[in-house]
Amino acid sequence: MDVVMLSRIQFAATTIFHFFFVPLSIGLAFLIAIMETMYVVKGKEEYKNMAKFWGKLFLINFAIGVVTGILQEFQFGMNWSAYSRFVGDVFGAPLAVEALLAFFLESTFLGLWIFGWERLSKKVHLLCIWLVSIGTVFSAFWILVANSFMQRPVGFTMNNGRAEMNDFLALITNGQLLLEFPHTILAAFMTGAFLVTGVSAYKLLKKQDVQFFKKSFIIAIIIGMVSSIGVALVGHQQAQYLVKTQPMKMAATEALWENSGDPAAWTVTAFIDTKNQKNTGEFQIPYMLSFLSYSKFSGEVKGMKELQAQYEQEYGPGNYIPPVRTTFWSFRVMVASGSLLILFSLYGVYLAARKKLENRNKWFMRLMVFSIALPEIANASGWIMTEIGRQPWTVFGLMTTADGVSPSVTAGQVLFSIIAFVSIYAILAVVMVYLFIRVIKKGPFEVVKEEVSSDPFDKEGYRHAIS
């Protein structure tokens, strides 16, 4: 019943659940914009129907994502008031821009996109969905501005025990942000792409609306391939950046207690003994940690023991080693999931190029259905590694997590709110899954039929769409 631990559990639970929806919204909006662009350029109704069908799933996901995000915001005032006071003058500007500009941009033009079919011109309607997509990306950017400050504080000065922003440009050109932002956005595109490929694969296995879902699969698998490879490349750059700015996190990611030596081997698996600060049963790949850290097959990486002594001199007495097992294994889950996604997307593009998607490849299509979960697993494990690996800091080098909690909140209050939030989220999850399955079972043309038949101004559009 520790207040700090309970507050951390609550924030982790609500953030992970919210983060299931955010990348999917960003990725689906981008894919829908591409599909509608193809409709405007080629003039084929099938691409319009694609935008409408996948747009239905996007709207469900977007609505639930907004609700989970609102619940998450309450925690800053309830459980983390000391932290909020400390960073409020820094976070105020980027979070205000996110709410007043980016979120309202996507919300306003999403409304126009929903109700603008057959009322707006094709190009204006297309512009609406692209502005929605851009709005989702902008929202992510400003949120990551705040998160990047927590990882690497820049552009601030200390005044009366609080961080105050004195250089907005430094904040938005933070080196952490310049790598974290593309990594997150590409992961979001990948998440949306694999939802589309997974649903399309399911429908192809059922031999339902084959041509529609075959084309949807092809569009999405290309986006999935490009984005998954991009995520890996930017992730490699992030690892090198960690060596410079958060070496303790990098060492924990590798369960590296002592200095690695030169060259450094990458530990694939190990039994980690945190009590005695040693590993047993290690399986290592020679030279690979040096390559991961420096893009060359030489170079030493500092271990946690040496960094602990260094941090004690710099920040004072304390334990600066994060939870090693969680950091170590979450990184490997992320890498394994991402690697599978790259392999699946490459093979999917190969099959599409050879025109063999629905022939003699049922095993692959079944894998693609299950691959819907892989980006979400990679996203969640990557976030866990990023945040847990920063412990005990909530703002690196400036404020510890223990110092950020609200002084007047009791453990019982936090526990009650955890139960309440998790219960609400469980209900939302059931509702979302039900609505997703319902739309998917109906299929694209039934969805279009329902939309038009419920619109008294669009009877001609319906007759044209199904002709």
N, C-alpha and C positions, 0 to 999 in steps of 0.2 A: 504493500500500500504506500509506496513512495511516490510523492507528488510529481517529481521530475520524470521518473520512469513512466508513470501513467500518462502524463502529458505527452511524452514522446510517443507512446503507443497510440494514443488518440490521433496525434498529428500524422503519424505514419499510416494508420489505417485509412483516415479520410483522404490523405493525399494520394495514396496508391489507388484508391477507388476512383477518385476524381481523374487521375491520370490515365485510367482506362479509356475515358471518353475524349479527352483533349486531343491526343494524337490522331484518333480516329476521325474527329471532326475536321481537323486540318487536312488529313489525307483525302477524305471523301470529298470535301469541297474542291480540292485541286483536281481530282479525277473527274468530278461532275463538270467542272469548267472546261476541261479538255474535251469531254464528250459533247458538250453543247457547242464548243468551238467547231468540232467536226460536223455537227448538224448545220451550223450557219455556213461553213465553207462548202460542204458537199451537198447540202440540201436534202439529205436522206432522213426520213422520218424515224428510222430505227435508232439513230443517234439521239434524237429528241426523246424517244421513249426510254433510252438508257438514262439520260439525265433525269427524267421524271422518276424512274424506278429506284435508282440508287439515291436520288434526292430524298425519297421517302425514308430510307434508312438513315440518311444524314440528319433529317429533321428530328427523328426520334432520339438519336444519339445526342444531338445538339441540345435538345430540351432537357434531357436528364443531366447532361454535363453542366448546364447552367445551374441547376438545382444543387448538385453536389458541390459546385464551386462556392455558392452562397453559404452553405453550411460550413465549409472550410474557413471562410473569412472570419466567422465568429470566434475562432480559437485565438486569434491574435489578441483580441481584447480580453477574452476570458482566461486563457491559460498562460499567455506569454506577454503580459502587459509590460514587464521590465524590458524585454527584448523590443517590444513595439516602441517604447519611449526612447530606447537607445538608437534605433535605426530609423525612426519616424521621419526625421528631417532629410534623410538620404532617399528613403523609399517613396516619400510623398509625391515627388514629381513623376517618376516613371509609372507608378501605379495609378496616378491620376490620369496620365496620358492613356494608359491601357483602358481604363474605364470610360473616360469621356470621349476618346477618339476611336481607338481600335474596336472596342466592344460595340459601341453605338454604330460604327461603320458597318460591321458585319451584321448586326441586328436589323438596321434600317434597310439595307439592300437585300437581306434575306427575305424580309417581308415583301419587298417589291418583286423579288424573284418568284416567291410562292404564288402571288396573286397576279403576276404580270403576264402569264402565258396567254397568248392571243390578244392581249391588250396593249402590250408594248411591242415595238418593232423588234425584229430578231436581234439586231445588233445592240440595241439598248438593253434588252433582256439578258443577252450574253454579258454585257458590261456589268450587270448587277451581280451575277454569280462570280465573276472574276474579282469584283470588289469585296464580296463575301470571303473569297479565298484569301485575298490580300489582307483583309481584316483579321482573319484567324492567325495568319503569320505575324502580323503586327502585335496582336495580343500576346503571342508566345514571346516575341522579342522583348517586350517591356517587362514581362514576368521574369524572363531570364536575366534582364539587367539587374533586377533585385537579387536573384539567386547568385549571379556571378560576383556581386559585391560581397555576399556571405562567404564565397570561396576565396576571393582575392580582393580585399578592400582597397579601393582607389578613389581619388577625387573627393576627399573629405578632410576635415580637420576636427579635432576633439575640442569641445567646449562644454565645461561644467559636467563632465562625465558622459557626454552624448556625442555621437558622430553627426556632424553637420556637413552637407554637401557644399563644396566650394569650387568644383570643376565638373560641370555636367558633361562636357565633351569627354573627359577622362572616364566618366561612368559608362558612356555608351561606346567607348573604344577600348574597354577593358579586354586584355588579351584572353582572359577566361571566357568572356562573352563571345568573342570572335570565333572561338572553337565550339563552345557549348551550343550556340544558336544553330549553326548549320547541322551539327550532329543531331539535335533535337528535331529540326524541321525535316531532315531527310528520313529520320526514323518515323516521323508522322506520315510522310508520303508512303513509306514502306508499309505502315500499319493499314492505311486505307487500301492500298493496292492488294494486300493479301486477304483482306476481307472480301473484296470483289472477286479475286481469283478463287477463294475457297467456296463462296456461294455459287459461283459459276460452275466450278467443278462438281459440286453437289447436283446442280441442275443437269449438267451434261451426263452424269452417271444415271440420272433418272430419265434421260432422253426427253426433257421438257424444254420447249422453246430453244432448241439447239443452236440455231443461227444467232439468236440474240445473245445467249450466254457465251457462245464461242467468241464472238467479237468483243464482248466485255472482258473475257479472260485475256485475250491478246493485248488489248489496251493496258490492262492492269499489270500483266506479267512483265511488260516492258518497263513500266514505271517501277515495279517492284525490283527488277534487276538493277536498274540504274541507281535507285535510292539505296538498296541494301549494300551495293559495292561502295557507294559514297559514304554511307555510315561507317563502314570499316576503315576507309581511308582517313576520314576526319577523326575517328576514334584513335587511330594510331598517332596522329598529331597531338591529340589530347593527352595520351599517355606520356609523350615526351614533354609536354607542358607541365604535367604533374611532377615530373622529376625535378623541375626547377622551382615550382611555386608551392607544392604540397608534397614534399618528399616522404613525409610520414605516411600519407595516404597511399602513395605508390608502394612503399615498403610493406604496408599491411595488405595491400592487394596481392602481393607475392608471398606473404607470410615470411618475410625476410628479416630474421632476428639479428643476424650478424651482417657485416658488410659482405657483399656478394663475391668479391674478388674480380679479377679481370682476366678473361671475359666472364660475363655473368650468364648463368644458365636459367632458363625459365622453368618454374615448377608447375607441372601440369596438375598433379594431385599430391596430397600429403596428409598425414595425420598430425594435426596441430595441437600441441600441448601448451596452452597459454599459461598454465600455472608455473611450469618450469622453463617457459620461453624457449622452446625448441620444437623441431619437427622430426617425425619418423616416417619411414615408408615413402619417401619422396620419389616421384618419377619426374625426371627433368630432361629438358631438351637443351643441349649445350649451345652457348652463344646467343640464344634467342632473346633473353632478357636485355642483353646489350643492344641487340637490334631493335627491340621494342622501345628502348629508352633513348637510343642515339642514332638510329638508322645506320648502324655499322656494327660489325661483329667484334667489337671491343669496347671496353668501358665498364667501370665499376658503379654499382648502385649501393647507396648507403642503407644500412640495416636499422631496425627500430631501436635497438639498444643504444647505438651511437647517437641517433636523432633524439632519443629521450634525454640523454645527458645534455645535448645541445639546447633543447627546448627548456630544460630546467634552468640553464644559465640565462636564457633569454627572457623567459616568462615567469620564472620562480618555481618553487616546489609544486609537484603535482604529477598525475599520471597522464601522459599525452599520447599513449598508445591506444588506438581505437579498438573496437571489437574485431579481432583479427579473423576469426572463423567466418563471421558474416560478410566481412569485406572480401575475403579471399574467395569464398564460394559464390557470392552474388556476381562477382566479376566473371567467373568461369561459366556460370549459367547464361549470362549475357553474351559472352563470346560464342558459346556452343549454339545458342538460339540463332544468333546472327549468321553464323557459318552455315547452318542448315538452310536458312532463308536464301543465302547467296546460291547455294547448290540447287535448291528447288527452282529458283527463278531462272538460273542459267539453263537448266534442263527444260523448263517450261517454254522458254524462248526458242530453244532448239526444236522442240516438238511443234511449236507454232510455225516455225519456218519450214519444217518438213511436212506440214499439214497432217499431223498425226495426233491431234489433241484428243479426239473422241474414239480413236481406233487402237485397240490392243494396249491401252495404257490405263486400265482401271486402277491398278495399284498406285500409280502416280496421282491420279485424281483423288483417290481416297486420302493420300498423304496431304494433298492440297487442302482438303476440307479441314483436316486437323491442324494444318499450318496457320489457320486463322488465329490460333492462340499464341503462336510463337512470337510475333512482334510485341504482343502485350506482355509476355513473359520477359522478353529482352528489355522492354521499356521499364518495367517494374524493378527488375534486378539491377539495371543500370542506375536507376534513381537511388535504390538502396545502397549500392556501392558508393555513389557520389556523396550521399548525406551521412551514412554511417562512418565512412572513411574519414570524414572531417572531424569526428568527435575527438576530444571533448568540447570542441568549439562549435558555437552556433554562428558567430562571425569570426572567421579565422584570425587568431592572434589578438583579438580585441575583447570578445565576450564569450564565456563558456556557456554551454547549454544550461547548466545548473543555475547560473546567474540570470537567465532569461525568463524564468517562470514567474507567474504572478504570486506575490507574497501572501495574498489573502485567500487563495483558493485551497480548499482542503482536498485530501485524497478521495474522500467519499464523493464530493461533488464531481471530480474528474471522472471517477469510475461510473457514476450515474450517467454523465454525458456520453461516455464511451458506449455504454449499453444503448442509450437512446439513438445516437448517431448510427451505430452499426445496425440497429433494427430498421431504421429508416432506409439505410443503404441496401439492406437485404430486400426490402419491399421494392425499392426502385430497380434493383437488379432483376427481380422476377418479372416486373412490368416490362422492362426493356427486352428481356429475352422473349417474352410472350409476343410483344409487338413485332419484333424482328422476325420471329418464326411465322407469324401470321402474314406479314407482307411477302416474305420469301415464298411461302406456299402458294399464295395467290398468283404470283408471277407478274411479269411486267405488263402484260396487256390487260389483265384484270385490274391492276392498279390504275392504269391510264383510263380504263373504262369507268371506274368508280369516280375518279377525279372529274371527268368531263360530264358524266351523267348527273353529278351533284351541282353542276354549274349551269344555271339557266341561260347564261350568255354565250355558252360555248358549244351548242349542239352541232354547228357546222364543223367546228374543229374536231369533235369526236368522230363524226362520219368520215372526215378526211383522214384521221389517224388510223382507223381500223380498216380503211378501204384497201 
